[in-house]
Amino acid sequence: MKILLIGCGKMGGAMLCRWTRHGEHSFTVADPAANDLPDGVAHVSNATDLPSQKFDVVLIAIKPQLIADVLPDYAHAVKDGGTYVSIAAGASVASLARVVGNVAIVRVMPNMAALVGMGVSGLYANDRCTPEQTRDIVALIGQTGTCIPLESEDRIDRLTAVSGSGPGYVFEILRSYVAAAEALGFDHDTARKLVFDTVTGTVEAARQSDRSLEDLRKSVTSKNGTTQAGLTELMRDAQLDKLLHGTLQAAYARAGALK
């Protein structure tokens, strides 16, 4: 596919790096501020610099508030029967359709782990997308990690609360975990290694097991042992469950309000 990427900030740039590693598609980036693009990627500063060729996919990676002003300039760039794909957080399919018309639109919510090929993305395709178009975009997004097709935009909002915003929660949990390790007397570098390797190894062990998370937790918790002592504090009054439920509900509510 020939793909035009409008905007190449942190998320768009991260995904572009993963896509070019696969070498299956050709890319043109339209962004006056873009630099250090991967080899083989064409670059234009604005729509007037585009060649006469048409693109199979126009991928929108600019801030939502810029879409109404910027996107119309690129309407001539998409082929008849082409697809608009948006990774602009908070921009609904309806808001995009008001700009580009009643055409094939796919809304994607990625997360920053796409940078290392372990992203988690949710994808919603409107009813103007053919099965082939949807399949092609699922495969494209899947090159950055996991891609989960969703049946409604509300599911996109729910996924945003879990995985779209999730890296922020995880970074904060890791920060607090490292700080607690430092408070026990470890230097910063050692604390980071202890925490990061513990988390990475535990996640991978859980991923490879067919046992429930509760069973796995019980399997490493000896009666009256150190793990039990720590878990008693962590799970006191269901404080962890309440905190995480509240976190996701707040993010979901905000995702809905942004549309």
Buried (B, 14 or more C-beta within 10 A) or exposed (E): BBBBBBBBBEBBBBBBBBBBEEEEBBBBBBBEEBEEBBEEBBBBEEBEEBEEEBBBBBBBBBEBEBBEEBBEBBBEBBEEEBBBBBBBBBBBBEBBBEBBEEBBBBBBBBBBBBBEEEBBBBBBBBEBBEEEBBEBBBEBBBBBBBBBBBEEBBBBBBBBBBBBBBBEBEEEEBEEBBEEBBEEEBEEEEBBEBBEEEBEEEEEEEEEEEEEEEEBBEEEBEEEEEEEEEBEEEEEEEEEEEEEEEBBEEBBEBBBEEB
